[in-house]
Amino acid sequence: MQNTRFDKSKLPSRHVTEGPARAAHRSYLYAMGVTEEEIHQPLVGVATCWNEAAPCNIALNRQAQVVKMGVKRGGGTPREFTTITVTDGIAMGHEGMRSSLASRDAIADTVELTMRGHCYDALVGLAGCDKSLPGMMMAMIRLNVPSVFIYGGSILPGRYQGRDITVQDMFEAAGKHAAGLISDAELDMMERVACPSSGACGAQYTANTMACVSEAIGLALLNSSGAPAPYESRDQFCDASGFAVMNLIEKNIRARDIVTRKSLENAARVVACTGGSTNGGLHLPAMAHEAGIDFDLFDVCDIFKDTPYFVNLRPGGEYVAKDLYEVGGIPVVMKELAKAGLLHLDCMTASGRTLGEELDQIRGEPDGRVIHPVATPLTPTGGVVGLKGNLAPDGAIVKVAGMSAAEQVFTGPARVFECEEDAFAAVQARSYKEGEVIVIRNEGPAGGPGMREMLATTAALSGQGMGKKVALITDGRFSGATRGFCVGHVGPEAAHGGPIALVRDGDIITLDAVNGTISVDVSEDELAARKAAWAGPRPTDYASGALWKYARLVGVARYGAVTHPGAKAETHIYMDQ
């Protein structure tokens, strides 16, 4: 018997399942054991980024099975599929990192193509590692289907010598080892215990930052991102997410009803108050682009600037994602933001209720260790700051969580490197000086190509005890695990002839995160003369293949490094075809 809750004549799956002309299509479904009743129900894509590359994604396959049960319970027919992901921890510090940011857009593209090709009516997306979270949410917004996002969960912290450790400690341990500060045996012991379970990197790095965004922006059910990946209690959120998407289909609540300018502002607030990854400043504009909303790096940073930082998470603070979950998670954080009048409470969420209605049900309060009261924050402004000046007319971004005001101003001579490998070799050889501003260029979205993260270099500096004695700027990115005065997303990038391409060794650079400025002490006339003599973009070895295509399509970091015109250029809506 056909489910009468849903009008198939208005859903994309009618093109596959309804009428005599679709007999051949239905035969494919029967071949997979789909019943007649299930064929005529809404078809719900259940997309995961499962793979065996890293612990971030290894639990997604099992979680997807629970999501499918929730879809069935709600009267839908789930159709599971997978897409790629590139895990940053594995890709870090070598050529593999060029694939990372490009994978975000490939994920969005492949999910879009799968949904379109099979005419699925709604999407539940599961993701576990850095770029897979925004990639999956970008697909939801692009398609504008009823959508629910669910995070695979964070990893449990390792224990070493009586303290919690994370993969960040391992990158820094590599720097200590290179400096002769720890032995081969100690490094070996640490690497065996640092990552003891499934799940994404455990502190407020990019994966957990974007997981918090998924709740704040409304695409994920409240509190669904918090429980660590190994916790079987995650099953209740997976089941509820599958069930919730059926409610969204019935009410015709689509992704762009949820992702609005207001909800993007809510998401930026949560990134700021938790000391989240600088990558939030890249992914939020990209998500806005999918909805046709103007929301660039400067808009994000304006919100960062007037949002208090009150959640004490690593790498700037002391605690990890498991600790945040145990004291109430993002719902308690957002409740504190609401107390200060810093949230738009009328935004729709994946539950079918507004954010205000959802937060009214939250009884948790700040514990004073992990979540501080918003009235007594760790610092009065956000943990991430935007910078602008003659060295970055299109802006730049720096994480200042855990840094004192005095540490947020730095002036020194430039030490210029043409790529990350050159900089990392110099750091390993300790052929740099205290007080310098290390400049790594030609690592932007187009010039890299791929806008690599510089965690190997920054972690090596920290491991050598130099994290606060030098600064680092790049047109590339930083991992959410980066700490120290490290400025990324410097735009325009070197490949586009931005000022970072014109800096020379010894030029005096001033970075001021208190006032939001980044400048080089070179006159406009001198910069113009250098630009006239500039030889053009540095050649790369990527003359064909996916990275060649990416380098030619990708836009600037200020607008999210996107690869297509976005919703403003749409002439049709997938759900209404």
RODO-2510 file (C-alpha; in nm, 4 decimals, decimal comma):
residues 577
     n   res          X          Y          Z
     1     m     0,0000     0,0000     0,0000
     2     q     0,1359     0,3437    -0,0918
     3     n     0,2305     0,5805     0,1901
     4     t    -0,0146     0,8714     0,1740
     5     r     0,1957     1,1074     0,3876
     6     f     0,4074     1,1991     0,0870
     7     d     0,2972     1,3245    -0,2533
     8     k     0,5290     1,1484    -0,4988
     9     s     0,4001     1,3626    -0,7835
    10     k     0,6007     1,6506    -0,6399
    11     l     0,9205     1,4587    -0,5596
    12     p     1,2197     1,3921    -0,7908
    13     s     1,1948     1,0146    -0,7451
    14     r     0,8721     1,0112    -0,9485
    15     h     1,0976     1,0168    -1,2556
    16     v     1,2326     0,6745    -1,1537
    17     t     0,9423     0,4970    -0,9826
    18     e     0,6062     0,6154    -1,1155
    19     g     0,4046     0,5135    -1,4199
    20     p     0,4246     0,2413    -1,6878
    21     a     0,7158     0,4150    -1,8625
    22     r     0,9345     0,3464    -1,5567
    23     a     0,8873    -0,0311    -1,5541
    24     a     1,2529    -0,0920    -1,6444
    25     h     1,3672     0,1422    -1,3704
    26     r     1,1528    -0,0377    -1,1127
    27     s     1,2963    -0,3720    -1,2224
    28     y     1,6394    -0,2554    -1,1066
    29     l     1,4938    -0,1778    -0,7636
    30     y     1,3181    -0,5147    -0,7400
    31     a     1,6544    -0,6773    -0,8223
    32     m     1,7930    -0,5342    -0,4981
    33     g     1,5091    -0,6624    -0,2828
    34     v     1,3180    -0,3343    -0,2700
    35     t     0,9474    -0,4045    -0,2200
    36     e     0,6598    -0,2517    -0,4143
    37     e     0,5651    -0,0412    -0,1130
    38     e     0,9237     0,0822    -0,0719
    39     i     0,9507     0,1704    -0,4401
    40     h     0,6618     0,4147    -0,4080
    41     q     0,7920     0,5783    -0,0909
    42     p     1,0339     0,8739    -0,0981
    43     l     1,3870     0,7645    -0,1888
    44     v     1,6386     0,9057     0,0575
    45     g     2,0092     0,9210    -0,0233
    46     v     2,2236     0,8163     0,2738
    47     a     2,5706     0,9384     0,1809
    48     t     2,8883     0,8600     0,3708
    49     c     3,2557     0,9369     0,3300
    50     w     3,3499     0,5940     0,4648
    51     n     3,6958     0,4651     0,3847
    52     e     3,9905     0,2880     0,5417
    53     a     4,2307     0,5810     0,5134
    54     a     4,2085     0,6926     0,8762
    55     p     4,0062     0,6526     1,1975
    56     c     3,7996     0,9625     1,1147
    57     n     3,5815     0,7756     0,8680
    58     i     3,6027     0,4133     0,9741
    59     a     3,2824     0,4201     1,1832
    60     l     3,0637     0,5842     0,9181
    61     n     2,9604     0,2619     0,7464
    62     r     2,8139     0,1196     1,0668
    63     q     2,6460     0,4479     1,1568
    64     a     2,4836     0,4659     0,8139
    65     q     2,3007     0,1398     0,8824
    66     v     2,1350     0,2996     1,1848
    67     v     2,0439     0,6091     0,9818
    68     k     1,8734     0,3799     0,7303
    69     m     1,6634     0,2263     1,0067
    70     g     1,5506     0,5758     1,1068
    71     v     1,4549     0,6555     0,7459
    72     k     1,2525     0,3348     0,7255
    73     r     1,0846     0,4087     1,0581
    74     g     0,9801     0,7442     0,9140
    75     g     0,8259     0,5934     0,6016
    76     g     1,1105     0,6353     0,3549
    77     t     1,3300     0,4077     0,1462
    78     p     1,7009     0,4676     0,2151
    79     r     1,9564     0,4252    -0,0626
    80     e     2,3110     0,4228     0,0685
    81     f     2,6088     0,5468    -0,1324
    82     t     2,9632     0,6557    -0,0585
    83     t     3,1949     0,9264    -0,1810
    84     i     3,5621     1,0095    -0,1358
    85     t     3,7396     1,1830     0,1440
    86     v     4,0998     1,2896     0,1925
    87     t     4,2104     1,2746     0,5541
    88     d     4,4285     1,5703     0,6419
    89     g     4,6265     1,3937     0,9135
    90     i     4,7483     1,1384     0,6590
    91     a     4,7931     1,3975     0,3821
    92     m     4,9769     1,6471     0,6032
    93     g     5,3293     1,7626     0,5324
    94     h     5,3746     1,6280     0,1795
    95     e     5,2281     1,6427    -0,1719
    96     g     4,9130     1,4610    -0,0588
    97     m     4,7903     1,7783     0,1125
    98     r     4,7298     1,9333    -0,2305
    99     s     4,4332     1,6966    -0,2618
   100     s     4,2690     1,8035     0,0632
   101     l     4,0796     2,1234    -0,0178
   102     a     4,0092     2,0014    -0,3704
   103     s     3,8398     1,6994    -0,2140
   104     r     3,5831     1,9263    -0,0474
   105     d     3,4475     2,0337    -0,3832
   106     a     3,4817     1,6848    -0,5291
   107     i     3,2692     1,5516    -0,2431
   108     a     3,0013     1,8135    -0,3081
   109     d     3,0147     1,7390    -0,6816
   110     t     2,9929     1,3617    -0,6465
   111     v     2,7083     1,3741    -0,3963
   112     e     2,5242     1,6151    -0,6256
   113     l     2,5749     1,3887    -0,9272
   114     t     2,4631     1,0780    -0,7389
   115     m     2,1507     1,2502    -0,6089
   116     r     2,0638     1,3957    -0,9487
   117     g     2,1387     1,0772    -1,1392
   118     h     1,9112     0,8631    -0,9249
   119     c     1,6474     1,1271    -0,8449
   120     y     1,6665     1,0934    -0,4679
   121     d     1,4231     1,3083    -0,2717
   122     a     1,6260     1,3922     0,0373
   123     l     1,9729     1,3488     0,1818
   124     v     2,1197     1,2338     0,5107
   125     g     2,4948     1,2916     0,4943
   126     l     2,7548     1,1423     0,7276
   127     a     3,1104     1,2767     0,7350
   128     g     3,4082     1,2416     0,9646
   129     c     3,7146     1,4333     0,8461
   130     d     3,7925     1,7987     0,7858
   131     k     3,6855     1,8711     0,4268
   132     s     3,4172     1,6041     0,4135
   133     l     3,1980     1,7976     0,6570
   134     p     3,1696     2,1211     0,4549
   135     g     3,1725     1,9190     0,1319
   136     m     2,8674     1,7190     0,2402
   137     m     2,6843     2,0272     0,3665
   138     m     2,7665     2,2176     0,0460
   139     a     2,5987     1,9388    -0,1527
   140     m     2,2877     1,9662     0,0639
   141     i     2,2643     2,3413     0,0107
   142     r     2,3432     2,3168    -0,3609
   143     l     2,0705     2,0588    -0,4218
   144     n     1,8326     2,2341    -0,1804
   145     v     1,6723     1,9068    -0,0780
   146     p     1,5395     1,8179     0,2689
   147     s     1,8669     1,7378     0,4431
   148     v     2,0103     1,6267     0,7755
   149     f     2,3827     1,6173     0,8466
   150     i     2,5413     1,3899     1,1023
   151     y     2,9024     1,3921     1,2193
   152     g     3,0787     1,0605     1,2648
   153     g     3,2124     1,1712     1,6030
   154     s     3,5510     1,2562     1,7486
   155     i     3,8304     1,0244     1,8548
   156     l     3,9006     0,9535     2,2201
   157     p     4,2186     1,1145     2,3569
   158     g     4,5243     0,9004     2,4120
   159     r     4,6981     0,8809     2,7484
   160     y     5,0703     0,9219     2,7901
   161     q     5,2537     0,9741     3,1177
   162     g     4,9310     1,0618     3,2963
   163     r     4,8008     1,3199     3,0496
   164     d     4,5689     1,3288     2,7504
   165     i     4,7425     1,3505     2,4149
   166     t     4,6134     1,4003     2,0603
   167     v     4,7575     1,3792     1,7115
   168     q     4,8680     1,7423     1,7535
   169     d     5,1091     1,6203     2,0195
   170     m     5,2507     1,3763     1,7647
   171     f     5,3195     1,6441     1,5051
   172     e     5,4883     1,8502     1,7761
   173     a     5,6739     1,5421     1,9027
   174     a     5,8245     1,5059     1,5552
   175     g     5,9666     1,8574     1,5981
   176     k     6,0999     1,7715     1,9440
   177     h     6,2571     1,4559     1,8078
   178     a     6,4262     1,6476     1,5270
   179     a     6,5611     1,8909     1,7885
   180     g     6,6971     1,6027     1,9963
   181     l     6,4572     1,6705     2,2817
   182     i     6,2972     1,3248     2,2859
   183     s     6,4338     0,9816     2,1973
   184     d     6,3344     0,7321     1,9294
   185     a     6,1810     0,5135     2,1992
   186     e     5,9667     0,7917     2,3436
   187     l     5,8425     0,8929     1,9980
   188     d     5,7575     0,5290     1,9298
   189     m     5,5623     0,4947     2,2543
   190     m     5,3662     0,8140     2,1946
   191     e     5,2635     0,7283     1,8389
   192     r     5,1219     0,3950     1,9546
   193     v     4,8834     0,5506     2,2095
   194     a     4,7949     0,8932     2,0661
   195     c     4,4952     0,7746     1,8622
   196     p     4,3214     0,4951     2,0555
   197     s     3,9861     0,4711     1,8752
   198     s     3,7796     0,5536     1,5705
   199     g     3,6815     0,9160     1,5169
   200     a     3,8156     1,2481     1,3935
   201     c     4,0937     1,4449     1,5633
   202     g     3,9743     1,5150     1,9133
   203     a     4,0360     1,8834     1,9821
   204     q     3,8833     2,1937     1,8241
   205     y     4,0533     2,1372     1,4928
   206     t     3,8711     2,1642     1,1604
   207     a     3,6558     1,8503     1,1878
   208     n     3,5160     1,9343     1,5296
   209     t     3,4845     2,3015     1,4349
   210     m     3,2707     2,2140     1,1339
   211     a     3,0767     1,9608     1,3415
   212     c     2,9877     2,2460     1,5771
   213     v     2,8937     2,4510     1,2697
   214     s     2,6566     2,1761     1,1547
   215     e     2,4531     2,2161     1,4742
   216     a     2,4759     2,5941     1,4868
   217     i     2,3718     2,6374     1,1233
   218     g     2,0784     2,4019     1,1775
   219     l     2,1587     2,1165     0,9372
   220     a     2,2341     1,8733     1,2224
   221     l     2,0109     1,7806     1,5129
   222     l     2,1083     1,9530     1,8346
   223     n     2,3788     1,7672     2,0326
   224     s     2,4277     1,5096     1,7549
   225     s     2,7889     1,6060     1,6925
   226     g     2,9164     1,5668     2,0464
   227     a     2,9406     1,1983     2,1374
   228     p     3,2754     1,0411     2,0421
   229     a     3,2718     0,7984     1,7500
   230     p     3,3133     0,4800     1,9583
   231     y     3,0119     0,5584     2,1778
   232     e     2,7214     0,3397     2,0761
   233     s     2,4995     0,6130     2,2178
   234     r     2,5636     0,7809     1,8825
   235     d     2,3113     0,5360     1,7406
   236     q     2,0229     0,7341     1,8879
   237     f     2,1331     1,0403     1,6919
   238     c     2,1800     0,8406     1,3720
   239     d     1,8317     0,6902     1,4004
   240     a     1,6795     1,0275     1,4896
   241     s     1,8522     1,1922     1,1919
   242     g     1,7072     0,9370     0,9512
   243     f     1,3632     0,9823     1,1024
   244     a     1,3949     1,3627     1,1005
   245     v     1,4592     1,3849     0,7271
   246     m     1,1192     1,2250     0,6620
   247     n     0,9568     1,5000     0,8655
   248     l     1,1403     1,7574     0,6530
   249     i     1,0117     1,5943     0,3327
   250     e     0,6561     1,5987     0,4648
   251     k     0,6829     1,9666     0,5625
   252     n     0,8851     2,0576     0,2501
   253     i     1,1610     2,2135     0,4621
   254     r     1,4703     2,2297     0,2435
   255     a     1,8354     2,3014     0,3082
   256     r     1,8108     2,6685     0,2070
   257     d     1,5170     2,7181     0,4428
   258     i     1,7703     2,6300     0,7121
   259     v     2,0917     2,7858     0,5780
   260     t     2,0282     3,1601     0,5701
   261     r     2,2361     3,4688     0,6357
   262     k     2,1223     3,4541     0,9983
   263     s     2,2165     3,0890     1,0443
   264     l     2,5579     3,1529     0,8870
   265     e     2,6110     3,4278     1,1437
   266     n     2,5115     3,1841     1,4192
   267     a     2,7676     2,9368     1,2869
   268     a     3,0432     3,1985     1,2818
   269     r     2,9618     3,2847     1,6447
   270     v     3,0148     2,9240     1,7464
   271     v     3,3467     2,9013     1,5607
   272     a     3,4647     3,2147     1,7411
   273     c     3,3519     3,1326     2,0933
   274     t     3,5042     2,7830     2,0806
   275     g     3,8396     2,8963     1,9425
   276     g     3,7675     2,6971     1,6278
   277     s     3,9768     2,6380     1,3197
   278     t     4,0698     2,9202     1,0840
   279     n     3,9271     2,6952     0,8134
   280     g     3,5839     2,8070     0,9324
   281     g     3,6657     3,1336     0,7554
   282     l     3,7053     2,9398     0,4307
   283     h     3,4181     2,6927     0,4529
   284     l     3,1398     2,9252     0,5726
   285     p     3,1733     3,1539     0,2663
   286     a     3,1752     2,8422     0,0442
   287     m     2,8538     2,7175     0,2053
   288     a     2,6982     3,0625     0,1681
   289     h     2,7936     3,0596    -0,2000
   290     e     2,5898     2,7419    -0,2507
   291     a     2,2843     2,9282    -0,1197
   292     g     2,3516     3,2463    -0,3184
   293     i     2,4237     3,4447    -0,0014
   294     d     2,6947     3,7138     0,0122
   295     f     2,9050     3,6152     0,3140
   296     d     3,2807     3,6433     0,2663
   297     l     3,5885     3,6267     0,4888
   298     f     3,5409     3,9844     0,6076
   299     d     3,1804     3,9131     0,7102
   300     v     3,2957     3,6089     0,9038
   301     c     3,5762     3,8001     1,0724
   302     d     3,3467     4,0881     1,1716
   303     i     3,1470     3,8347     1,3715
   304     f     3,4619     3,6767     1,5141
   305     k     3,5748     4,0179     1,6343
   306     d     3,2758     4,0879     1,8593
   307     t     3,2158     3,7344     1,9884
   308     p     3,3636     3,6420     2,3277
   309     y     3,5837     3,3330     2,3479
   310     f     3,4598     3,1217     2,6391
   311     v     3,5004     2,7518     2,5515
   312     n     3,8344     2,6145     2,6721
   313     l     3,9321     2,3687     2,4007
   314     r     4,2634     2,2614     2,2552
   315     p     4,4784     2,3623     2,0769
   316     g     4,4501     2,7051     2,2408
   317     g     4,2964     2,5699     2,5608
   318     e     4,3011     2,2573     2,7733
   319     y     4,0178     2,0212     2,6815
   320     v     3,9054     1,7958     2,3958
   321     a     3,5729     1,7204     2,2263
   322     k     3,4835     1,4379     2,4654
   323     d     3,5143     1,6808     2,7554
   324     l     3,2848     1,9305     2,5840
   325     y     3,0243     1,6604     2,5226
   326     e     3,0335     1,5522     2,8862
   327     v     2,9456     1,9031     3,0072
   328     g     2,6552     1,9543     2,7698
   329     g     2,8138     2,0179     2,4309
   330     i     2,7252     2,2803     2,1717
   331     p     2,3643     2,3246     2,2963
   332     v     2,4977     2,4702     2,6238
   333     v     2,7452     2,6846     2,4298
   334     m     2,4669     2,8239     2,2109
   335     k     2,2484     2,8810     2,5141
   336     e     2,5252     3,1028     2,6540
   337     l     2,5509     3,2929     2,3251
   338     a     2,1750     3,3447     2,3370
   339     k     2,1995     3,4891     2,6882
   340     a     2,4280     3,7563     2,5445
   341     g     2,1917     3,8262     2,2550
   342     l     2,4438     3,6881     2,0059
   343     l     2,2227     3,4305     1,8290
   344     h     1,9350     3,4531     1,5842
   345     l     1,6836     3,2254     1,7531
   346     d     1,4220     3,2331     1,4767
   347     c     1,6339     3,0181     1,2410
   348     m     1,4810     2,6891     1,1253
   349     t     1,6652     2,3658     1,2118
   350     a     1,6662     2,0073     1,0884
   351     s     1,4234     1,9136     1,3650
   352     g     1,1522     2,1214     1,1981
   353     r     1,1599     2,3576     1,4953
   354     t     1,3404     2,6892     1,5374
   355     l     1,6725     2,7187     1,7153
   356     g     1,5005     2,9092     1,9958
   357     e     1,2472     2,6311     2,0431
   358     e     1,5280     2,3764     2,0545
   359     l     1,7353     2,5728     2,3057
   360     d     1,4323     2,6176     2,5316
   361     q     1,4605     2,2446     2,6019
   362     i     1,8249     2,2647     2,7116
   363     r     1,8774     2,2643     3,0879
   364     g     2,2579     2,2466     3,1003
   365     e     2,4700     2,5312     3,2342
   366     p     2,8406     2,6185     3,1995
   367     d     3,0673     2,4011     3,4128
   368     g     3,3285     2,6755     3,4526
   369     r     3,6155     2,4590     3,3243
   370     v     3,5356     2,3618     2,9669
   371     i     3,2476     2,6035     2,9080
   372     h     3,2841     2,9323     3,0900
   373     p     2,9872     3,1668     3,1375
   374     v     2,9579     3,4105     2,8489
   375     a     2,9576     3,6907     3,1069
   376     t     3,3083     3,5920     3,2208
   377     p     3,4813     3,4718     2,9013
   378     l     3,8398     3,3657     2,8557
   379     t     3,8848     3,6706     2,6313
   380     p     3,6316     3,9338     2,5228
   381     t     3,6822     3,8704     2,1493
   382     g     3,6770     3,5555     1,9425
   383     g     3,9498     3,2952     1,9203
   384     v     3,9941     3,3653     1,5470
   385     v     4,0742     3,7099     1,4025
   386     g     4,0711     3,8583     1,0536
   387     l     4,3556     4,0784     0,9314
   388     k     4,3737     4,3266     0,6423
   389     g     4,6417     4,5602     0,5105
   390     n     4,8845     4,6286     0,2288
   391     l     5,0181     4,2729     0,2541
   392     a     4,6683     4,1207     0,2358
   393     p     4,4146     4,3515     0,0670
   394     d     4,1761     4,0544     0,0366
   395     g     4,2280     3,9621     0,3982
   396     a     4,3961     3,6966     0,6080
   397     i     4,3059     3,5013     0,9205
   398     v     4,4789     3,3936     1,2410
   399     k     4,3786     3,1848     1,5435
   400     v     4,4576     3,3742     1,8649
   401     a     4,2854     3,1435     2,1154
   402     g     4,5211     3,0956     2,4070
   403     m     4,7420     3,3928     2,3105
   404     s     4,7810     3,6949     2,5363
   405     a     4,7252     4,0462     2,3982
   406     a     5,1017     4,1038     2,4010
   407     e     5,1565     3,7925     2,1924
   408     q     4,9097     3,9154     1,9303
   409     v     5,1446     4,1825     1,7918
   410     f     5,4612     4,0815     1,6097
   411     t     5,7130     4,2757     1,3984
   412     g     6,0127     4,1225     1,2285
   413     p     6,2117     4,0784     0,9081
   414     a     6,0701     3,8496     0,6407
   415     r     6,2308     3,5139     0,5699
   416     v     6,0789     3,4077     0,2372
   417     f     6,0259     3,0519     0,1145
   418     e     5,8751     2,9629    -0,2211
   419     c     5,6947     2,6510    -0,0933
   420     e     5,6241     2,4558     0,2245
   421     e     5,8963     2,1960     0,1633
   422     d     6,1659     2,4662     0,1620
   423     a     6,0319     2,6142     0,4839
   424     f     6,0042     2,2768     0,6581
   425     a     6,3627     2,1878     0,5600
   426     a     6,4855     2,5181     0,7037
   427     v     6,2958     2,4581     1,0266
   428     q     6,4285     2,1037     1,0551
   429     a     6,7817     2,2361     1,0000
   430     r     6,7104     2,5263     1,2408
   431     s     6,8395     2,7646     0,9733
   432     y     6,6064     3,0455     1,0734
   433     k     6,6305     3,3089     1,3444
   434     e     6,4216     3,4114     1,6397
   435     g     6,2183     3,7224     1,5618
   436     e     6,1722     3,6463     1,1919
   437     v     5,8435     3,6345     1,0048
   438     i     5,8543     3,3179     0,7978
   439     v     5,6741     3,3698     0,4653
   440     i     5,5533     3,0628     0,2758
   441     r     5,4052     3,1550    -0,0613
   442     n     5,2805     2,9849    -0,3773
   443     e     5,0577     2,7638    -0,1604
   444     g     4,7218     2,9280    -0,2367
   445     p     4,4196     2,7533    -0,3909
   446     a     4,5395     2,8045    -0,7492
   447     g     4,9132     2,8414    -0,6969
   448     g     4,9674     2,5341    -0,4822
   449     p     4,7537     2,4023    -0,6270
   450     g     4,5282     2,3040    -0,3410
   451     m     4,5972     2,5509    -0,0568
   452     r     4,7909     2,3108     0,1628
   453     e     4,7908     2,3227     0,5420
   454     m     5,1235     2,3966     0,7088
   455     l     5,0852     2,1905     1,0271
   456     a     5,4075     1,9961     0,9794
   457     t     5,6046     2,3215     0,9729
   458     t     5,4175     2,4982     1,2531
   459     a     5,4210     2,1890     1,4739
   460     a     5,7960     2,1516     1,4176
   461     l     5,8436     2,5135     1,5272
   462     s     5,6377     2,4514     1,8406
   463     g     5,8273     2,1302     1,9071
   464     q     6,1525     2,3270     1,8942
   465     g     6,0166     2,5769     2,1470
   466     m     6,0047     2,8513     1,8838
   467     g     5,6272     2,8749     1,8357
   468     k     5,6101     3,2123     2,0117
   469     k     5,9497     3,3397     1,8981
   470     v     5,8740     3,3566     1,5262
   471     a     5,5625     3,4317     1,3228
   472     l     5,4524     3,2651     1,0018
   473     i     5,2349     3,3885     0,7153
   474     t     5,1159     3,2051     0,4050
   475     d     4,8685     3,2170     0,1197
   476     g     4,8037     2,8543     0,2112
   477     r     4,6091     2,7293     0,5120
   478     f     4,6697     2,6059     0,8626
   479     s     4,5340     2,3040     1,0372
   480     g     4,2911     2,3615     1,3200
   481     a     4,5685     2,2114     1,5332
   482     t     4,8093     2,4957     1,4535
   483     r     4,9067     2,7274     1,7353
   484     g     5,1358     3,0273     1,7572
   485     f     5,1215     3,3479     1,5505
   486     c     5,0408     3,1808     1,2207
   487     v     4,8508     3,3823     0,9592
   488     g     4,6840     3,2014     0,6702
   489     h     4,4627     3,2729     0,3680
   490     v     4,6735     3,5782     0,2762
   491     g     4,5010     3,7177    -0,0306
   492     p     4,5370     3,7779    -0,3138
   493     e     4,7592     3,4722    -0,3298
   494     a     5,1054     3,4784    -0,4857
   495     a     4,9886     3,3041    -0,8029
   496     h     4,7524     3,5957    -0,8651
   497     g     5,0279     3,8526    -0,8123
   498     g     4,9211     3,9496    -0,4609
   499     p     5,1614     4,1461    -0,2400
   500     i     5,2817     3,8237    -0,0752
   501     a     5,4430     3,7415    -0,4134
   502     l     5,6459     4,0636    -0,3914
   503     v     5,7896     4,0337    -0,0395
   504     r     6,1673     3,9986    -0,0151
   505     d     6,3964     3,8698     0,2586
   506     g     6,4485     4,1382     0,5191
   507     d     6,1305     4,3380     0,4510
   508     i     5,9813     4,4370     0,7847
   509     i     5,6378     4,2814     0,8408
   510     t     5,4016     4,3814     1,1198
   511     l     5,1164     4,1566     1,2309
   512     d     4,8637     4,3058     1,4715
   513     a     4,5751     4,0786     1,5688
   514     v     4,4558     4,3308     1,8284
   515     n     4,3787     4,5902     1,5604
   516     g     4,3320     4,3427     1,2740
   517     t     4,6158     4,4607     1,0477
   518     i     4,8899     4,2978     0,8408
   519     s     5,1439     4,5186     0,6685
   520     v     5,4844     4,5224     0,5064
   521     d     5,7032     4,8325     0,5439
   522     v     5,7457     4,8872     0,1711
   523     s     5,6147     5,1919    -0,0130
   524     e     5,3342     5,1711    -0,2698
   525     d     5,5766     5,2839    -0,5385
   526     e     5,8249     5,0109    -0,4501
   527     l     5,5510     4,7447    -0,4462
   528     a     5,4326     4,8694    -0,7865
   529     a     5,7864     4,8469    -0,9249
   530     r     5,8226     4,4922    -0,7889
   531     k     5,4860     4,3986    -0,9410
   532     a     5,5989     4,5301    -1,2813
   533     a     5,9110     4,3147    -1,2580
   534     w     5,7255     4,0065    -1,1269
   535     a     5,7938     3,7013    -1,3425
   536     g     5,4470     3,5519    -1,2987
   537     p     5,3147     3,2461    -1,1183
   538     r     5,5570     2,9778    -1,0084
   539     p     5,5203     2,6741    -1,2378
   540     t     5,3908     2,3520    -1,0837
   541     d     5,4139     1,9889    -1,1889
   542     y     5,0348     1,9620    -1,2110
   543     a     4,9831     1,9958    -1,5869
   544     s     4,6980     1,7455    -1,6107
   545     g     4,4458     1,5613    -1,3986
   546     a     4,2219     1,6679    -1,1125
   547     l     4,4556     1,9271    -0,9617
   548     w     4,5087     2,0889    -1,3031
   549     k     4,1319     2,1264    -1,3370
   550     y     4,1021     2,2515    -0,9802
   551     a     4,3702     2,5183    -1,0252
   552     r     4,1851     2,6580    -1,3271
   553     l     3,8413     2,6583    -1,1686
   554     v     3,9102     2,7624    -0,8112
   555     g     3,8281     3,1121    -0,6922
   556     v     3,9921     3,3213    -0,4229
   557     a     4,0065     3,2291    -0,0552
   558     r     3,8105     3,5396     0,0495
   559     y     3,4967     3,3903    -0,1061
   560     g     3,5615     3,0329     0,0030
   561     a     3,7851     2,9038    -0,2798
   562     v     3,4796     2,7824    -0,4714
   563     t     3,4805     2,6147    -0,8115
   564     h     3,1474     2,7053    -0,9735
   565     p     2,9169     3,0099    -1,0046
   566     g     2,6862     2,9102    -0,7190
   567     a     2,3179     2,9582    -0,6556
   568     k     2,3079     3,3086    -0,8018
   569     a     2,3592     3,1604    -1,1477
   570     e     2,0930     2,8890    -1,1133
   571     t     1,8166     2,8630    -1,3712
   572     h     1,6398     2,5660    -1,2105
   573     i     1,6011     2,4005    -0,8695
   574     y     1,6685     2,0269    -0,8534
   575     m     1,3713     1,9548    -0,6226
   576     d     1,1285     2,1317    -0,8558
   577     q     1,2334     1,9698    -1,1838
***
